Amino acid sequence: MERLNFDGWLPIRIWPVAGQWQVDWCWFGDRPLHQPFFRDAVDDALRLPFNQAFRRQTPLAALSDWHAQNPGLTPSAFILHASRCGSTLISQMLARLDDHIIVSEPPPLDALLRSDLPAPERRAAIVGLLSAYGQRRRGVEQRLVIKLDAWNIGEWPRLQECFADTPWLFVYRDPLEIAVSHLHRPGMHMVPGMLGDCVLEDGLPFAGREGFIARRLGRLLEAGFIHCRDSGGLPVNYSELPDAMAGRLARFFRLDDVQRGKVFAAVDLHAKQPSQPFVADGEDKRREASALMKERVRHFTQRSFVDLELLRNL
């Protein structure tokens, strides 16, 4: 096998070209991934003169070859979530720790998880991808934490078969608060036709935004409950944050006393927009909800939300 050198490079896009899957790489050097989302880190890196002058593209097999030649950290935890519920706060708190690599919602992982690749090839590519993200680019990294997109709860079995021993959690929130957030500023999984096939599809016709959001949220919470129950996921309610990072989540992420102190430096900042202060908005969201939204959310989400709460409090 030809000796590879991807030191300082990370995969930023994976897509099929004429039936052959390709990987786009971007040079990060030793720049940490401190941004709220991986795509933000990519945007910053692409502004570097080096990346504007040079492009690196490989076949998908290069992920496995690089993993075999220079294995990175194995994931120490996965964060799955119902969206708009505190998962970014958790990842941003962990990003305060120099020995942690936090990769938040990387599009290449979503592409592989939802691909039609043969299972062995898909598994090898996923392992190779996360090994690439787990490279010790600064020499101090000890743990790798991956936060997935909300809809990836549907692909959790595909990821778990690659990392059966890696612990994971599922973050959720009062469903009405999530629904109102998406009504104001919809995520791509709450826009008809934008995401494509995923666990959120229910085959029912579109009948207004309130009903569509509530139905999708219900399926998301149902999948979260089923996988937590059957696969040992840790349910985490937004209401526990940030205090849980000094308690049961500190134990989950194996944080020592010094690390527990460091992570709370991010608490007063807006997780998705770190330049802005955090302002609690749950009460405002509930007050803004229309009667129709309240009825639809209650109808489609209440059972799964209660099931998650019961499981969390066992």
C-alpha positions, -999 to +999 in steps of 0.1 A: +000+000+000+013+034-009+022+054+021-002+082+027+002+115+045-030+133+057-014+149+087-034+181+094-061+172+068-098+164+076-125+150+053-151+177+047-173+162+020-182+127+008-204+122-022-209+098-052-196+107-086-208+084-114-213+057-089-179+061-073-177+077-038-152+105-034-137+124-004-129+161-003-102+169+023-093+203+038-061+213+056-067+224+092-032+220+105-034+220+143-065+243+144-089+230+170-126+225+162-140+250+187-169+262+165-205+252+173-208+231+141-183+213+119-195+232+089-185+265+106-150+251+112-148+241+075-159+276+064-131+292+085-105+267+072-115+272+035-106+309+039-070+300+045-048+309+015-035+273+014-069+258+010-079+284-017-048+273-037-048+236-032-076+209-033-072+173-023-097+147-034-094+109-030-115+077-035-135+065-005-109+037+002-084+063+013-103+066+046-096+030+054-060+032+041-053+062+064-069+045+093-048+014+088-016+034+085-023+060+112-053+051+134-068+080+153-088+080+186-118+058+188-149+077+197-154+080+234-190+092+232-218+100+208-244+127+213-278+122+196-306+146+201-341+159+191-328+193+179-330+227+196-327+210+229-292+216+244-270+192+225-249+221+212-245+235+247-231+201+258-207+199+228-196+236+233-189+229+270-167+199+261-150+220+234-134+240+263-112+210+271-079+209+252-077+171+254-111+166+237-119+166+200-155+176+194-169+171+159-204+185+157-228+173+130-202+166+103-220+162+069-196+134+057-208+112+085-245+119+077-237+111+040-223+077+049-249+068+074-277+074+049-259+060+019-268+029-001-233+016+001-229-022+008-228-027+046-191-038+048-180-009+026-201+015+046-188+003+080-152+005+068-157+041+055-174+052+088-146+038+109-120+054+086-138+087+087-140+089+125-104+078+127-095+107+105-114+131+128-097+115+158-061+123+147-041+139+174-033+170+154-020+190+184-006+161+203-027+165+235-060+150+224-073+120+245-110+118+237-132+121+206-168+131+209-192+131+179-225+149+178-248+138+151-276+154+132-310+151+148-324+128+121-294+104+125-313+087+154-328+067+125-293+055+115-282+047+150-281+009+145-257+015+115-233+035+137-236+013+167-226-018+147-193+001+140-187+011+176-207-013+198-189-003+230-191+035+227-216+051+251-242+075+238-268+098+250-301+113+236-309+149+244-345+161+242-368+189+255-404+198+260-417+190+225-437+222+223-406+243+228-388+224+200-418+227+177-421+265+182-384+269+175-387+251+142-419+270+133-399+303+135-366+290+120-371+255+106-342+230+104-338+212+071-355+181+085-386+202+092-390+214+056-409+191+033-387+175+007-354+190+018-339+160+036-350+130+016-356+096+030-351+093+067-368+079+098-390+110+100-410+101+069-445+089+078-461+087+043-488+112+052-496+142+030-485+177+041-514+193+060-499+226+073-466+234+090-479+229+126-490+193+119-459+185+098-435+197+125-454+179+152-455+146+133-418+146+125-410+155+161-431+127+173-413+102+151-379+116+162-388+113+199-402+078+194-370+066+177-350+082+205-370+064+231-368+030+213-331+031+208-324+044+244-345+015+257-331-012+235-295+000+230-286+015+264-286+052+255-287+078+283-318+100+281-310+137+290-337+164+294-328+200+285-341+209+319-311+192+335-286+215+317-261+228+325-260+214+360-258+178+349-224+185+335-212+186+371-231+155+380-243+125+359-230+139+326-196+145+341-195+109+351-208+099+316-180+119+299-155+108+326-146+144+335-123+150+365-127+180+389-105+203+369-124+196+337-158+201+354-147+236+363-134+244+327-166+233+309-188+258+328-169+287+311-193+282+282-225+283+302-233+320+299-228+321+262-253+313+234-242+278+223-249+284+186-237+320+186-209+322+211-205+360+207-240+365+222-251+359+258-275+330+266-311+339+274-335+312+286-365+311+262-386+281+271-414+302+287-415+325+257-418+296+233-447+280+252-465+313+253-461+319+216-475+285+206-509+286+189-538+265+201-534+243+170-497+238+176-503+228+212-530+203+201-508+188+173-477+185+195-496+169+223-513+144+199-481+133+181-454+136+208-468+132+243-465+095+245-429+093+235-420+123+256-435+106+287-418+073+278-384+091+277-391+108+310-400+075+327-368+059+313-347+089+324-360+086+359-356+049+364 
